[in-house]
């Protein structure tokens, strides 16, 4: 089974119209709908795209960088070409296996879901840790 990108959009606006104030200092969020090739619909994936200069100026402490694309200067065409390349090169027996592979590159809406009997659920997030309460 192969996948294809059904839609690409920028968080908070239209990606085709986006132009950063500084070409070499930016951070944007991109939402993707990716589904089985030749079929309707798909699942929601997301990824952040930023420049090294943005990281240097905004990340003063160590961070984990998953689901992140880093590029020296903003280039809408290069972003789209690389998204399409990553998605089109994958071939797996089932949609679930394919989506799990894509989750290495993008945040997948169902990434942490577990099947229990007849429904899926996502484990609850430890909000106390998120708020700095490690109790």
C-alpha positions as CSV (number, residue, x, y, z in Angstrom):
1,X,0.0,0.0,0.0
2,X,1.2,3.5,-0.9
3,X,0.2,6.8,0.5
4,X,-0.4,10.3,-0.9
5,X,-0.8,13.8,0.4
6,X,-4.4,14.9,0.1
7,X,-3.9,18.4,1.4
8,X,-1.2,20.7,2.8
9,X,-2.0,23.7,4.9
10,X,-0.2,26.1,7.2
11,X,-1.3,26.5,10.8
12,X,-2.9,29.9,11.0
13,X,-2.9,30.7,7.3
14,X,-2.4,29.7,3.7
15,X,1.0,28.2,3.0
16,X,1.1,29.5,-0.6
17,X,0.8,33.1,0.8
18,X,3.3,32.8,3.6
19,X,6.5,34.8,3.4
20,X,8.6,35.2,6.6
21,X,9.8,38.6,7.7
22,X,13.4,37.2,7.6
23,X,14.0,34.3,5.1
24,X,16.5,32.7,7.4
25,X,14.6,33.1,10.7
26,X,11.2,31.4,10.8
27,X,9.0,28.7,12.5
28,X,5.8,27.5,11.0
29,X,3.4,24.6,11.6
30,X,2.2,22.5,8.7
31,X,-0.9,20.3,8.7
32,X,-1.2,17.4,6.3
33,X,-4.0,15.0,5.3
34,X,-2.4,11.8,4.1
35,X,-4.3,8.7,3.0
36,X,-4.0,5.6,0.9
37,X,-3.1,6.3,-2.7
38,X,-6.1,6.5,-5.0
39,X,-8.7,6.5,-2.1
40,X,-10.7,9.3,-0.6
41,X,-9.9,10.7,2.8
42,X,-6.9,10.3,5.1
43,X,-5.5,10.9,8.5
44,X,-4.2,14.2,10.0
45,X,-0.5,14.6,10.4
46,X,1.5,17.7,11.4
47,X,5.1,18.9,11.3
48,X,7.0,22.0,12.3
49,X,9.4,23.7,9.9
50,X,12.1,26.2,11.2
51,X,15.5,27.6,10.5
52,X,18.6,27.1,12.6
53,X,18.7,30.8,13.3
54,X,15.2,30.6,14.8
55,X,16.3,27.7,17.0
56,X,19.4,29.5,18.2
57,X,17.4,32.6,19.1
58,X,14.4,30.8,20.7
59,X,15.7,27.7,22.4
60,X,17.9,28.6,25.3
61,X,17.8,25.2,26.9
62,X,18.0,21.6,25.4
63,X,14.9,20.5,23.6
64,X,13.7,17.3,21.9
65,X,13.2,17.7,18.2
66,X,10.8,15.2,16.8
67,X,8.4,16.0,14.0
68,X,10.6,18.9,12.9
69,X,12.2,20.0,9.6
70,X,15.1,22.3,9.8
71,X,16.2,24.3,6.7
72,X,18.5,27.3,6.3
73,X,16.1,29.5,4.4
74,X,12.3,29.4,3.8
75,X,11.5,27.7,0.5
76,X,7.9,26.8,0.1
77,X,8.6,24.6,-3.0
78,X,11.4,22.7,-1.2
79,X,9.2,22.0,1.7
80,X,6.4,20.6,-0.4
81,X,8.8,18.6,-2.6
82,X,10.3,17.0,0.5
83,X,6.9,16.2,2.1
84,X,5.8,14.6,-1.1
85,X,9.1,12.6,-1.4
86,X,8.9,11.2,2.1
87,X,5.2,10.2,1.7
88,X,5.5,8.8,-1.8
89,X,8.5,6.6,-1.0
90,X,6.8,4.5,1.6
91,X,5.2,1.2,0.8
92,X,3.7,-1.0,3.6
93,X,1.2,-3.9,3.6
94,X,-1.5,-2.0,5.6
95,X,-2.5,1.5,6.2
96,X,-1.7,1.2,10.0
97,X,1.8,0.1,9.2
98,X,2.2,2.9,6.7
99,X,0.9,5.5,9.1
100,X,3.2,4.2,11.9
101,X,6.2,4.7,9.5
102,X,5.0,8.2,8.6
103,X,4.8,9.0,12.3
104,X,8.6,8.9,12.4
105,X,8.5,12.1,10.4
106,X,5.2,13.7,11.3
107,X,2.9,13.8,14.3
108,X,0.1,11.4,13.5
109,X,-3.3,12.0,15.1
110,X,-3.7,8.4,16.1
111,X,0.0,7.8,17.1
112,X,-0.6,7.0,20.8
113,X,-4.1,5.4,20.5
114,X,-4.6,1.9,21.9
115,X,-7.4,-0.5,21.0
116,X,-9.4,-1.8,23.9
117,X,-12.3,-4.1,23.0
118,X,-14.4,-2.1,20.4
119,X,-12.9,1.4,20.7
120,X,-9.7,3.3,20.5
121,X,-8.5,5.7,23.2
122,X,-5.5,7.9,23.8
123,X,-3.7,7.7,27.1
124,X,-4.2,10.9,29.2
125,X,-1.4,13.4,29.2
126,X,0.3,14.1,32.5
127,X,-0.8,17.8,32.7
128,X,0.9,18.2,36.1
129,X,4.3,17.6,34.4
130,X,3.4,19.9,31.5
131,X,2.6,22.7,34.0
132,X,5.9,22.1,35.9
133,X,4.3,20.1,38.7
134,X,6.3,16.9,38.8
135,X,4.3,15.4,41.6
